[in-house]
Amino acid sequence: VCCNKAGQLAVSACGPGHAIKVYDRATLGCCAVLAGHAARVNAIRFSQLDSNSLFSASSDSTLRLWDLRSPSPSHSFSAGGKEIWAADMNADGTQLVAGCGHLLRVWDLRTRKVLRNYGDVHTDDITQVRCHPTLASAVVSGGEDGLVCLVNNAAQDIDDALEAVLNCGVSLSRLGFAGQQHQQLYALTSVHGVQMWDIGTEKLLVGIEDLRPALQTAASHFPVPFEVSYLVDCKYSATSDQLTLFAGGAEGHLGCWLMTPQGPACVAEMFDPNAHSEVVRGVDWDSDAGVLYTGGEDCKLCAWST
């Protein structure tokens, strides 16, 4: 689930067609269907610079670039037979970066050609790729090998591009930037843990192996208490300089917590019998408008007032 600045919302839809659906955020009406992938879509994201530009990464070994004004992809990039689990576009919209197996590959969007291949930064599948929000050459990747690698695509020598390696010790499920200067990284792990790192010092600021017990204690204050069984994602708000974590339970329960130095603090619970009935897999939050969008395994898209 991802939003653009033009009031639209893109969702990787469930079902045999592997289509991407674009919705109007105000009405949640479907306004476009982007079909073409032959296998599961693992990542979708809008360009920061062009609200009509969207890219998608798939297990069919392609990374596709879409213009919302056309139902067909404007370009398709091949990963050479390897599944693409994660991808991102850099801050100035000139590069696409993707994890192709254990290979980190960079395409130049101006020439449509491969710019660089990093074959020795990871030893296992790359599951997370995030480009720095403002520095066009900076990329972080996380993988099944438990490593987070910081790469500088502006380095003249490819052997000098790897600037830092953070060892999380366990495979990663989510990765992102936080802090007013984007100087921190958050990482959610496959065993429901959370880590916070300072990028400049490579220092681990927070390391909790399993966050669920702490969330469970806080969740007792929710109107409809539920058993926290999985972490969904985190969202950072530059306006409030706060990191919010989303976690869920059975039968569509979802809650959000502020990550504070004293531990997670309850913010809100999102539950309605007519909303999600299964696991929530994706969230995107328009904090300025106070609306949270969620997508679940039940093939439902929901909007919540926050």
N, C-alpha and C positions, 0 to 999 in steps of 0.2 A: 504494500500500500504506500503510495507516495503522492504528494500534492505539488502543484506548480503555483506560480504567482497570478495566474489568470482565472482562478476559481475553478480549476479542474482537478480531478482525482483519478489516478491510474491504479488499477488492480490487476494482479496476475490471477486470472480466473481459474477455478478448478474445473475439471471435466476433460473429456477426451480431445477437445480441439486445441488445447494449450494456447488459447487466445488471451490477449490483454484487452481489458475493457476500460474505457475512459468515461468517467461520470462527471456531471455537473454537481459541484459541491453544494450548491444552494438547494437543489431539488433531489439529488441522488438519482437523477435520471441518466440512463446510459446515452452518451452522445457519440461514441465511436467504438468500433471493435477492430482491433489490430490482430490479424491472423497470419500465420506463416511458420511459426515454430513447429517442429515435428516431435518435440519432447517437452518435458516440464520446464517452465520458466522459473529460474532461480533468483533473478534480480531484475528490478526495473527502477529507473530513476529519470527525473526530468533534468534538463540542462538548467544551470543557475542563470544563464544569460538569455535563453530563448524558451519561452513557455510552450512553444509548439514542437520543441525537440525533445524526444524521449529515446532512451536506449534500453535494450533488454538482453539479458544473458540467459542461455539455456543449456540443458543437458544434451541438446542436439548438436553441440560443438559450434554453435554460432553466436555471435554478438551482433545484434541488429540495431540499426539507427532508424528512427521513425520520425516523420513529420505528420503531426496530427491532422493536417489538411488533406492527407492521402491515406488510403487504407493499406497501401503496400509499403514495405520498408524502403527507405531511400538508399540504404547500403547494408550489406551483410559481410561481416568479418568472420573468417574461419579460424578455429582453434586447432586445426589439424587432427580432428578425431577425438579430442579430449573434452570432457564435460567442463562447462564453465559454471562454477558455483557462486562466483562473486565478481562484480565489476563496478567501476565508477568513472565519472568524467571529471577532468581536472578543472581548476577554478576559472581558467580563461577559455574553456570550451575547445581547446586545440588537441586534446589527447583523450583516448579511452584506455583504461588500464583494467586488465582482467586476470583472474587466476585460472589458468588452463592446466588442470592437474596440479603438479607442484611448480609449474613454470609461471612466472609473472611476466605478462606480455603487455607492451605499450604500443598502441597504434597512433599515428599522426593523422588527425582528422582532415588536415588540409591536403595531404597527398594520398590518404587512404591506404598507406603502407605501414608495415611494422617498423616501429622506430627502435625498439629495444626488446631483447629477451633476457630475463634474469633467471637463469636455470639453477643457480646454486644458493639462493636465499632460503628456500624451504626444501625439506626432505619428504614432505607428504602433501596431500591435496590442500590447496589454498581455499579457505571457506569465507574469508572476509577481505575486502579491499575498500579502502577509504582514501580519497584524495583530500589534501588539506583544503579547508574552505577558502583560503585567501592566497596561499603560496602555490602557484601553478605547477611547480616542479616537485613538490613533496607528496609522497604516497606512503601509506602504511598498509601492510598486509598481515593477515593472521591465518594460521592453518591448523590442520590436524596434528602437526608436530608440536603444538603448544608454543610456537614462537610468533612474536610480533616483530616484523622487520620494517625499518624506516629507510626509505629509498629516496635519493635525490636524482631526478631525471636530468637535471641540468649539469651534472658532473661530466666533464669532457671524456674521461676514461671510465668505461663501464665498470671496471674493477674498483673504482673509487666511489661508486654510487651508493653502496650500502653503508649507511651512516650509523645505524645502531640496531641491536637485536635485544629484544626483551623476552625473557623466558617466563612464560605464564605457567608452564608445567603441566598443562592440560589443554585439550583441543578447545577451540573458540567457537562460539555461536553468534556473537555480536561484537562489533568494534566501532568506536566513534570518538570524536573530538569533544572536549569540554574546556571551559575556562574562557575568560574574556579575550585572551590572546590565542585561544586554541592551543594552549601549552600543555594540556593534559589529554590523556587517552583513557577511555573506559573500555573494559573488556568483560563480556559475559561468557562464562565457560559452559561446556557441555554437561557439567555436573552441578549446574545451578549456582555457581560461584560468581563473584564480582571482584574485579581488580581495577584500581586507578593508578596510573603511572604519570610521573612528570617527564615530559619528553626531553627537556633540556638536560636534566641531571640523570635521566634513566633510573630514577628512584621509584620504588613501589610505595605508593602513598596509602593504599587500602588493599588488603588481600583477605577476602573471606571465602573459605572453601565451599561452603553451602550457605547461601543467604536465606533460604526458606524458613528456618526456625525464627530468625529475627523478624522477618516479614509476618510470620504467623502470629507472633506476639502482638505486633502492631495491628494486625487485621481483626483482632478481637473487638476493636472499636467500630468496625464497619456495621452498617444497619443490618446486613445479611452476612454474618460471618461465614467464611468458607476456608477450606483447606488449600493452602498455597502449594501447588505442585510443580510449577514451571515458571521460568522467567521469559518474558517476551522481548523487551528491548528497553533502551534508555533514550530520553530526549533531553537535549540541553537547551535552555532558554537564555539567550544573551541579555534579554531585558531584565530578568530577575537574577541572572548569574546563578542559576540553580539547575541541578541535574535531577530529572524525574525518572523513576524506574517503574515499569509496568510488568506485572506478574499475574498469573491466572490460576484457576482451578477447574474442577470438573463442571460440566453442564454450563459452560459459557461464562463463568464468573471471571471478572477482571478487576484489578485494583491498581492504584498508583500511589507511590511513596516518594517523598523527597529524600534524597540521599544527603544526610547531614553528618557533621563530625561526630555527633552523638549516636548515630545509627539511623535506620530508616524511619521516617515519620509519615503517618497516614495522611493522604490528601483526599482521595475520593474512591468510591466503589462504583463500577459500571456494571449493573446487572438489571435485566428486565426479562421476564418470562417470554416475551415476544421477540427478544433480541437473540444473541448467540446461544446455541445449545451445545456447542462443541468447543474444542480448543481454539483460542484466538492466536493467530500466527503473525499478524502484521498490524502495526499501529503507525499513524502519523498524526501529529498534533499541531494545529494552528493555534499557538498560545495567544497570539494577538486577538484573534476572533473568539477564543475560548471554546473551540470545538475540537474534539478528538474523533478520528476516524479509525475504525477497526475492521479487520477482515478475518474470517475464521474458516475452519475446516468444514463448517456447515454451509459454506458458499454464501454466507450473508455478509453484506457491507452495512455497517451501522455508524451513525453519527451521534455523538454524545456532547451535551453542553457541559463545559467544565467551569 
